[in-house]
């Protein structure tokens, strides 16, 4: 379904579970992982600024990470209009704080998932990710799943 998926999470077990679910559902030809926000931005810089490399088709982004948080990553992405339009971002976090949800929804995310990831959650998120089209008349608003 996706050429490549990027998992951004500092938790080894969460990354393992997420990768296992994505692979079992055969959702990505390639799944890359980073462990903090700085690595995520460096990865995106390399992929998006080099025309010979493909940017990830889907990003699963944790909010609570060292160095740069997921919210800080979203802020940096929002500052780059070209990135903002290309990336399909699903927030996948343990945070149930309504302020985190509100802040994340101000950025270009497709939906907000709480951990742990399950096949049911990813299926619902995929509906949001694949249906959202950039049209002048209508756009789907991101939502918490």
N, C-alpha and C positions, 0 to 999 in steps of 0.2 A: 504494500500500500504506500509506504514512504521510502524514498531513496535512502535517507539517513535520519536518524533520531539522535538527539543529544540529551543525555540524562545529567542534570546538574544537581548533585546532592553530596553532602559531606559524610553521610552515614553509609558505611560499607554494606551493611545488611540491607538497607533500603535500596541501594543501587543494585544489589544482587537480585532482590525480589522483583524490582521493576524490570530489569533486563530479562529475567526468566519469564515473566508474564508477557512482555513484548515479543520475545522470541517464540514462545509457545503459540501466540496468536499470529505469528508470521507477519508482523506489522512493519518491520524495517529490514531493508537489505543490509544496512550497516547501523550499528548502535555504538556510539561513542559515549564516554563518561568523563566528567570533570568533577573535582571535589570541592571547589569553592568558587566564589563569584569572580575573582581575578582570573582564574583559569578559564571560566566561561567566557569572559570578555576577550581574552587572548585568543581563544578558539574561534570566536565569532570574527574577530579582526582578521585572522588568518584566512578563514573561509570566505568572508564577504568582500575582502579587499583583493582577493586573488581570483581572477576570472577563470583560471583553470581548475579551481576547486569548488565543489558544490557546497552551498550552505545547508545546514540541516533542514529537513522538511518539517520536523516537529521538534520542539524543545519541551522537556519536562523540567520545570524549575522549582527547586526548593526555596523557601524564603529565608530560612534560618541557616546561614552558612558563614564560615569564617572569612576573613579578609574583606570581602564585599558581600553584603546580604543579597538575597534574590531581589528585594525591592530596589537596592542600589543598581543592580544589573538592569532591571526594568527602566530605571531612570536614565541610564546611559544609552540604552537602546532607543528610548523615546527621543533622545537628543539627535539621533541619526535618522532622518526621515527615510532614507533608502532602506535601512534595516527594519525600521518600524513597519514598512509595508510588506517586506519579504518573509518575515518570521511568523510562524504559527507557534504561539507559546501557551502551554498549559501549566498553570501553577499547581504543583503537587507538594503539599506541605503538611506538617503536623500542627500548624498554627490554626486555632479556632477563634483567634482574636478578631473581632469584627473590624477593628481599625486596620489590621493587615489586609483583610478582604477588601475594605473600601479603598485603601491605597493601591492595591494590586489592580483593582478594576478600573482605575484611572489610566492605566497603561494598555497597550495593545495585547491583551491576553484573550484567549478564546474561552477559557473557563478556569475555575478554581476548584481543585480537588483536595480533599483531606486524606492523609495517609491512614491506613495503608492502601496502596493501589490494589485494585481487584479487576478482574476481567469485566465485570459489570460496569464499574466506574469508567474504565477506559473506553468501553463501547459507547457509553453515553457521551463522553468527551469527544469521541471521534465524530459523532453526529454534529456536534458544534463546530469542530475543526473543519470538516469537509463540506458542510453546508454554507458556511459563512462566505458570502461573496461581497466584494467591494462594489456596490452599486450606489449611484447617486440618490436613488429613491429610498432604498431600505437597507438596513444592516441589522444583523442580530446582535443583541447586547450580550457580553460575556455573562456567565452565570456560575454560581456555586453549585457543584454537583456532589 
